[in-house]
């Protein structure tokens, strides 16, 4: 790899640089590759650093990049120590993966330091409280880790993004969601898992209902059957809360989990939830139900 990079025209810039540092036992090599990419004005940089033998350092030039437009960092087992928040004036897409609860301040400050951010993806999340402030953000995806967390838990999510048009929430989580207002919301996708923690089971439906009430400007709504099951847990709350989606035109229901391959699954749609979602909206013409398998 070093030989290959040494043969490149040193005046030639990089458009994309994807680096998989899996089981790498030379931390200086990773640092040198990051340095090379930044020094050659890389625009799209992906770093997947899982299970590296020793922690490595980000070179100082990484934090001063003016060329980066898209950045993806996969942060496994604290193998990528970043001692200060990111700050990229030209960054438009940020994808952070596997950031643990003690990284909440890093995530919040990094997003706030990227004023031109338009797409933010946070997956394999294990954050119990964080804030997203991004004046130009249009697309937000939050996918919570399920394998490392045995039970559901509450996560406080504060979003300030007046231009947000697309929001996706996925995983085994009880969202305590709040926002200043999302007047541009168009596409909403919620794929939650049925809670397994008795301590929060009673609050999950109310938390989801309160979240949906703040996302009522959406025209298109996609829900998993797991999300419908969560909402159906509290019939009284469904009756006492008005339907939030007064602009809804397209409702899509997705089931991803099937029974045995040769068995036809029996699925029951909770009609009280469907009524709650569509009451008072313009979605009467379109109800699209999709069943897809993970296999």
Secondary structure, DSSP 8 states (H G I E B T S, - for coil): -HHHHHHS-TT---SEEEEE-TT---HHHHHHHHHHHHHTT-SEEEEEE-S-SS-----GGGGG-SS-SEEEEEE-TT-S---S----TT--EEEEES--GGGHHHHHHHHHT-TT--EEEEEEE--SEEEEE-TT--EEEEEE--SS-SS--EEEEEEE-TT--EEEEEES-EEEEEES--TT--EEEEEE-----TTTHHHHHHHHHHHHHTTTT-SEEEEEHHHHHHHHT-HHHHHHS--S-SS--EEEEEE---S-TTS-------HHHHHHHHTTSSGGG-EEEEE----
